[in-house]
Amino acid sequence: MDLLQFAPMSTPILSVAEAQQRIVGQVRPLPPKTMPLTSQALGLVLAEDVASDLDMPPFDKAMMDGYAVRSADVPDAGAELAVIEEVTAGRVPRLTVGPGQATRIMTGAPIPSGADAVVMIERTQAVDGRRVRLEGGVKPGQNVLVRGKEMTRGAVVLRAGARLRPQELGLLALVGRTRARVQPAPSVAILPTGDEIVEPGEKPGPGQIRNSNGPMLAAQTTRAGGVPKLLGIARDTEESLRGLIGEGLGEDVLVLSGGVSAGKLDLVPSVLADLGVRVDFHKVAMKPGKPMLFGVKDHGGRRPATLVFGLPGNPVSGLVCFELFVRPAIRGLMALPPGPVVVQATLTEDHAYRTDRPTYHPARLESTDAGWRVQAVPWFGSADLRGVTPANAFVLLPAGDHQHRAGDVLPVLMVEDMAACGLAFA
């Protein structure tokens, strides 16, 4: 083993901010790819400017159901005009509107030649099948969207760097694009480790637990924008770890769960070093999640380096570490602002807490007219995944012995969907 590649447990412990800076410093957006503009592109970042291939609208268009008229034929007192034809959306007018004439028209239909305004149907009264009485006060251009008003042929409608939301995907379709260059979603290999772990469909034997971390981390990966790849479970042997870690190093990101502490069977750091992973740090001053590992596997320029995260095995530790460290890396690979999102919130209830490290305590965050409000939820430590289910955030409690009072303002890590929390997030 190359000892220079292995960060021993004696390495200095980093603050959360220092660890995040180290990670972000290693993240570069993945090379752009051309891909179909299906729902799979939702949330990705455009990597090219896109121009319109047509004027939009491609013709002067009616904005209302009503009658296309010559505004000069409709004085303030109103007028009675002859109806010469009816034009619905998708049809082309055949007749030119002359003096004293009108064309019955539907929303979205082309304005006929000779007409320069549309009187909405609510301001008209049919006299018979051939004539219509109109209220007055019609101005040129009324209820008409002129050709090219939205965009003109050759004009750039989306710039590189735009996030593809539903409206952007709709606009790309409107200008005839079915494919585009985008910043792709990174592939994220997920590998829980441990002899004690069995799959969720199995009944645990003595000393065993079900694999909750794999499904949880896969869901977090999807929520962050990545594409998860579950590798199974690695056992506490160098042979098992080496094979599955080697497979995971073929992806953009490798997330391991367990095996990174200082126990006798915590073999992950040494196997990573043997496989050429340069471990950047292996301790973070936080609770839960102190034995957090981060490293990089360089591929010699053949493709982008693989980012490697070794998360603690306790599920809440893994959940918090993912949000603080893995999620920002995934977003950075996608050319998105890395985050994470931290807001200042007012504590709604007194909360006493003693901790030797800054602690991310499960909490319930709400947006109110008076600002963010947060309440700590009951929790029994890093193994208590059940206790986290009422939470949608983590309130950061400072190290020490504190009696936090209702009304105190504390930082809160948001982990739920931003829209659900009422916060816009680019």
Legacy VTK file of the C-alpha trace (Angstrom):
# vtk DataFile Version 3.0
C-alpha trace
ASCII
DATASET POLYDATA
POINTS 426 float
0.000 0.000 0.000
1.183 3.529 -0.787
1.038 5.106 2.651
1.030 8.590 1.106
-2.388 7.838 -0.356
-3.899 6.767 2.952
-5.177 9.425 5.338
-4.708 7.850 8.790
-7.104 8.459 11.636
-4.551 10.849 13.180
-5.179 13.462 10.463
-6.558 16.788 11.733
-10.289 16.995 12.126
-11.945 19.496 9.757
-14.896 21.772 10.323
-17.948 21.221 8.122
-17.135 24.393 6.175
-13.517 23.292 5.617
-14.637 19.854 4.441
-17.162 21.392 2.043
-14.490 23.713 0.625
-12.149 20.752 0.065
-14.862 18.867 -1.804
-16.060 21.784 -3.927
-12.435 22.462 -4.844
-12.293 19.029 -6.504
-15.593 19.307 -8.396
-15.730 20.242 -12.052
-18.852 20.049 -14.254
-18.979 16.851 -16.285
-18.330 17.133 -20.041
-21.522 18.113 -21.910
-23.485 15.466 -23.765
-26.092 15.614 -26.509
-29.260 13.892 -25.366
-32.967 13.684 -26.246
-35.123 16.375 -24.688
-37.440 14.004 -22.845
-38.486 14.198 -19.207
-35.067 12.702 -18.399
-33.601 16.118 -19.227
-35.714 17.839 -16.568
-33.474 19.711 -14.144
-30.343 19.524 -16.290
-28.359 22.579 -17.381
-28.218 23.593 -21.035
-24.654 23.619 -22.418
-25.327 25.543 -25.645
-27.213 28.571 -26.886
-30.443 27.672 -28.703
-31.935 29.868 -31.432
-35.448 29.821 -32.839
-35.956 28.300 -36.286
-39.066 30.406 -36.941
-40.932 33.559 -36.063
-43.313 33.086 -33.179
-46.108 33.547 -33.705
-45.497 32.709 -37.375
-48.419 34.961 -38.356
-50.518 37.751 -36.863
-52.661 35.790 -34.410
-56.020 36.335 -32.738
-55.759 36.495 -28.947
-59.491 36.183 -28.370
-62.566 34.519 -29.823
-64.511 37.201 -31.687
-64.483 39.069 -35.003
-61.530 40.282 -37.038
-62.306 43.760 -38.307
-60.890 46.934 -39.795
-60.714 49.242 -36.746
-61.678 52.208 -38.985
-65.057 50.492 -39.607
-65.961 50.483 -35.895
-66.479 54.012 -34.537
-67.080 54.719 -30.872
-70.805 54.273 -31.386
-70.303 50.755 -32.716
-71.151 49.246 -36.047
-73.015 46.492 -37.860
-70.839 44.501 -40.253
-71.270 41.679 -42.737
-69.678 38.355 -41.708
-67.813 36.903 -44.709
-66.283 33.696 -43.245
-65.266 31.842 -40.093
-61.632 30.939 -39.315
-60.703 28.466 -36.573
-57.250 27.695 -35.195
-55.298 25.618 -37.695
-57.136 27.053 -40.709
-55.972 29.830 -43.030
-58.280 32.746 -43.987
-59.429 32.670 -47.639
-60.996 36.102 -47.911
-59.728 39.637 -47.399
-61.727 41.784 -44.983
-63.008 44.833 -46.865
-64.923 47.925 -45.761
-68.021 47.048 -43.751
-66.957 43.390 -43.362
-65.803 41.093 -40.517
-64.486 37.554 -40.166
-65.621 35.286 -37.312
-62.337 34.137 -35.710
-61.181 31.839 -32.921
-58.290 32.220 -30.500
-54.994 31.285 -32.162
-56.230 31.625 -35.721
-54.403 33.805 -38.293
-55.697 37.332 -38.786
-57.126 37.696 -42.324
-55.744 40.267 -44.726
-57.378 43.670 -44.387
-58.203 43.262 -40.674
-56.138 44.998 -37.995
-58.057 44.227 -34.773
-60.235 41.629 -33.063
-63.397 42.483 -31.148
-63.948 39.903 -28.407
-67.120 37.845 -28.632
-68.470 39.347 -25.387
-68.701 42.772 -27.106
-70.718 41.513 -30.074
-74.262 40.462 -30.880
-75.221 38.319 -33.862
-77.968 39.972 -35.923
-78.510 36.951 -38.156
-76.302 34.349 -39.733
-74.658 36.952 -41.953
-74.315 40.115 -39.868
-72.964 41.077 -36.445
-73.420 44.170 -34.274
-70.228 45.356 -32.501
-69.642 47.682 -29.579
-67.437 50.658 -30.424
-64.027 51.822 -29.278
-61.839 49.467 -31.287
-58.151 50.355 -31.682
-55.668 49.064 -34.282
-53.825 45.973 -32.965
-56.465 45.243 -30.332
-56.384 41.532 -29.300
-53.817 40.756 -32.005
-50.403 39.214 -31.373
-48.254 40.265 -34.327
-45.868 37.947 -36.124
-42.517 37.565 -34.373
-43.661 39.327 -31.192
-42.562 36.417 -28.969
-39.387 35.617 -30.911
-37.918 35.923 -34.375
-36.144 33.386 -36.513
-32.438 33.190 -35.572
-32.900 34.893 -32.200
-31.386 33.087 -29.189
-34.232 31.964 -26.965
-32.214 30.068 -24.338
-28.631 30.636 -23.276
-26.105 28.058 -22.128
-26.462 27.736 -18.368
-30.267 27.738 -18.370
-31.853 25.152 -16.080
-34.289 22.936 -17.969
-37.610 23.261 -16.211
-40.914 22.227 -17.822
-41.282 25.637 -19.504
-37.774 25.456 -21.007
-38.448 21.975 -22.367
-41.682 23.264 -23.865
-39.858 26.198 -25.468
-37.223 23.896 -26.960
-39.972 21.817 -28.509
-41.581 24.992 -29.849
-38.418 25.884 -31.763
-38.058 22.391 -33.161
-35.387 20.987 -30.878
-35.629 17.314 -29.943
-32.003 17.044 -28.737
-29.563 19.436 -27.110
-26.167 19.572 -25.402
-26.581 19.509 -21.646
-24.571 18.994 -18.495
-25.422 15.347 -17.766
-26.577 13.938 -14.463
-23.694 12.100 -12.749
-23.831 8.369 -12.168
-23.592 7.570 -8.454
-22.564 4.109 -7.285
-23.895 3.204 -3.831
-22.227 0.520 -1.755
-23.295 -0.360 1.803
-20.710 -2.473 3.635
-20.818 -4.886 6.546
-21.212 -8.568 7.396
-24.240 -7.711 9.529
-26.348 -6.334 6.677
-29.014 -8.284 4.793
-31.295 -7.117 2.012
-34.716 -5.638 2.921
-36.582 -8.719 1.696
-34.675 -11.025 4.061
-35.432 -11.700 7.710
-32.429 -10.647 9.820
-30.727 -13.375 11.807
-29.011 -12.879 15.168
-26.840 -9.779 15.072
-28.072 -8.729 11.601
-29.945 -5.669 10.335
-31.668 -4.871 7.065
-30.041 -2.663 4.449
-31.789 0.697 4.936
-28.848 2.820 3.809
-28.812 1.602 0.210
-32.414 2.585 -0.624
-32.122 5.785 1.416
-28.929 6.960 -0.324
-30.340 6.014 -3.736
-33.399 8.175 -3.034
-31.208 11.056 -1.876
-29.150 10.701 -5.052
-32.251 10.922 -7.219
-33.510 13.927 -5.264
-30.146 15.646 -5.751
-30.295 15.047 -9.520
-27.912 12.091 -9.827
-28.516 8.646 -11.291
-28.093 5.974 -8.587
-26.536 2.576 -9.213
-26.885 0.104 -6.336
-23.913 -2.279 -6.212
-25.253 -4.658 -3.568
-23.599 -5.200 -0.185
-19.846 -5.507 0.368
-18.754 -7.867 3.111
-16.009 -7.116 5.612
-13.270 -8.763 3.581
-10.667 -7.161 1.355
-11.714 -9.411 -1.529
-15.379 -8.373 -1.397
-14.571 -4.707 -0.878
-11.939 -4.622 -3.605
-14.232 -6.067 -6.262
-17.256 -3.883 -5.535
-15.278 -0.703 -4.846
-13.416 -1.271 -8.106
-16.759 -1.490 -9.904
-17.971 1.685 -8.206
-14.870 3.593 -9.251
-16.106 3.271 -12.824
-18.896 5.793 -12.049
-18.743 9.555 -11.562
-19.315 9.279 -7.807
-18.893 6.398 -5.369
-20.752 6.545 -2.054
-19.831 3.926 0.536
-21.762 3.365 3.727
-19.964 1.928 6.757
-16.486 0.558 7.225
-14.792 3.952 7.618
-14.407 4.147 11.407
-11.497 2.843 13.452
-12.763 -0.655 14.164
-10.883 -3.859 13.411
-13.039 -4.628 10.348
-13.200 -1.070 9.013
-11.154 -1.922 5.928
-12.516 0.655 3.472
-9.729 3.272 3.799
-6.942 0.777 3.137
-8.764 -0.809 0.169
-9.404 2.634 -1.308
-5.706 3.466 -1.020
-4.739 0.167 -2.683
-7.070 1.032 -5.592
-5.433 4.409 -6.133
-7.893 6.645 -4.326
-6.254 9.733 -2.846
-8.014 10.298 0.477
-8.338 14.010 1.162
-9.778 13.876 4.691
-11.246 11.369 7.103
-12.736 13.320 10.015
-15.240 16.136 10.327
-16.121 17.970 13.524
-19.839 17.238 13.521
-22.482 15.015 15.039
-23.694 12.741 13.627
-21.086 11.827 11.024
-17.609 12.408 12.451
-15.829 9.530 10.567
-16.673 11.034 7.171
-14.190 10.252 4.371
-13.618 11.986 1.052
-11.205 11.049 -1.701
-10.581 11.237 -5.423
-9.700 8.529 -7.941
-7.862 10.010 -10.919
-8.229 8.164 -14.234
-5.219 9.654 -15.962
-7.196 11.985 -18.179
-9.174 9.160 -19.808
-12.303 10.511 -18.155
-13.188 12.761 -15.218
-11.995 11.689 -11.791
-14.345 9.716 -9.538
-15.361 11.448 -6.314
-15.392 8.997 -3.405
-17.389 9.460 -0.208
-17.135 7.139 2.762
-20.172 7.750 4.972
-20.645 6.361 8.474
-22.852 3.288 8.700
-25.425 4.672 11.111
-28.317 5.766 8.891
-28.866 9.283 10.233
-25.137 9.953 9.998
-25.238 8.880 6.370
-28.328 10.948 5.641
-26.820 14.140 7.106
-23.380 13.618 5.522
-24.988 13.060 2.134
-26.886 16.353 2.316
-23.861 18.310 3.545
-21.191 16.821 1.277
-22.454 14.486 -1.458
-25.403 16.540 -2.661
-23.249 19.668 -3.249
-20.784 17.540 -5.242
-23.560 16.082 -7.423
-24.923 19.557 -8.107
-21.451 20.877 -8.919
-20.922 18.075 -11.443
-24.180 19.227 -13.080
-23.002 22.885 -13.198
-25.596 23.864 -10.596
-25.048 26.021 -7.497
-23.720 23.482 -4.993
-25.460 24.569 -1.802
-26.390 23.204 0.670
-29.268 25.477 1.628
-29.058 26.846 5.175
-31.630 29.315 6.502
-31.931 31.167 9.781
-35.019 30.094 11.702
-36.641 31.005 14.997
-36.946 28.216 17.568
-40.585 27.686 18.547
-39.949 25.772 21.801
-37.277 25.615 24.492
-34.723 22.913 23.772
-31.949 21.805 26.122
-28.996 20.015 24.564
-25.441 19.001 25.484
-22.972 18.068 22.740
-19.203 17.948 22.291
-19.465 18.803 18.569
-21.728 20.953 16.396
-24.820 18.795 16.016
-27.366 18.521 13.213
-30.519 17.673 15.142
-33.645 16.506 13.253
-36.212 19.290 13.118
-39.452 20.457 11.588
-39.067 23.647 9.527
-41.999 25.806 8.440
-42.306 28.990 6.421
-44.641 31.550 7.989
-45.562 35.168 7.313
-43.129 36.088 10.092
-40.278 34.043 8.591
-38.832 30.577 9.126
-39.848 28.672 12.271
-38.167 25.488 13.497
-38.898 22.882 16.132
-36.512 20.105 17.187
-38.108 16.647 17.098
-37.460 13.809 19.597
-34.416 11.785 18.561
-32.264 9.063 20.076
-29.065 9.426 18.056
-27.486 8.470 14.761
-29.066 4.995 14.594
-32.612 6.345 15.086
-33.907 6.547 11.523
-37.508 6.285 12.747
-37.021 9.459 14.765
-36.059 11.396 11.629
-39.263 10.658 9.707
-41.204 13.618 11.228
-38.321 15.925 10.245
-37.808 17.897 7.030
-34.624 19.681 8.121
-31.778 19.642 10.642
-31.245 22.448 13.135
-27.573 23.136 13.881
-26.857 23.156 17.606
-23.470 24.561 18.726
-21.053 22.514 20.810
-21.448 22.819 24.555
-24.145 22.646 27.202
-27.012 24.888 26.078
-30.551 25.750 27.076
-31.927 27.021 23.798
-34.945 29.240 24.324
-38.020 29.764 22.190
-37.277 32.811 20.065
-33.582 31.985 19.600
-32.470 32.119 15.969
-30.466 29.105 14.770
-29.126 27.916 11.396
-31.140 25.123 9.777
-30.051 22.734 7.021
-32.895 22.165 4.550
-33.141 18.653 3.134
-36.643 18.492 1.672
-37.664 19.628 -1.793
-37.189 23.390 -1.876
-40.569 24.085 -3.483
-42.291 22.121 -0.731
-40.626 24.392 1.829
-41.663 27.526 -0.024
-38.152 28.491 -1.124
-37.117 29.025 -4.715
-33.876 27.198 -5.461
-32.048 27.676 -8.749
LINES 1 427
426 0 1 2 3 4 5 6 7 8 9 10 11 12 13 14 15 16 17 18 19 20 21 22 23 24 25 26 27 28 29 30 31 32 33 34 35 36 37 38 39 40 41 42 43 44 45 46 47 48 49 50 51 52 53 54 55 56 57 58 59 60 61 62 63 64 65 66 67 68 69 70 71 72 73 74 75 76 77 78 79 80 81 82 83 84 85 86 87 88 89 90 91 92 93 94 95 96 97 98 99 100 101 102 103 104 105 106 107 108 109 110 111 112 113 114 115 116 117 118 119 120 121 122 123 124 125 126 127 128 129 130 131 132 133 134 135 136 137 138 139 140 141 142 143 144 145 146 147 148 149 150 151 152 153 154 155 156 157 158 159 160 161 162 163 164 165 166 167 168 169 170 171 172 173 174 175 176 177 178 179 180 181 182 183 184 185 186 187 188 189 190 191 192 193 194 195 196 197 198 199 200 201 202 203 204 205 206 207 208 209 210 211 212 213 214 215 216 217 218 219 220 221 222 223 224 225 226 227 228 229 230 231 232 233 234 235 236 237 238 239 240 241 242 243 244 245 246 247 248 249 250 251 252 253 254 255 256 257 258 259 260 261 262 263 264 265 266 267 268 269 270 271 272 273 274 275 276 277 278 279 280 281 282 283 284 285 286 287 288 289 290 291 292 293 294 295 296 297 298 299 300 301 302 303 304 305 306 307 308 309 310 311 312 313 314 315 316 317 318 319 320 321 322 323 324 325 326 327 328 329 330 331 332 333 334 335 336 337 338 339 340 341 342 343 344 345 346 347 348 349 350 351 352 353 354 355 356 357 358 359 360 361 362 363 364 365 366 367 368 369 370 371 372 373 374 375 376 377 378 379 380 381 382 383 384 385 386 387 388 389 390 391 392 393 394 395 396 397 398 399 400 401 402 403 404 405 406 407 408 409 410 411 412 413 414 415 416 417 418 419 420 421 422 423 424 425
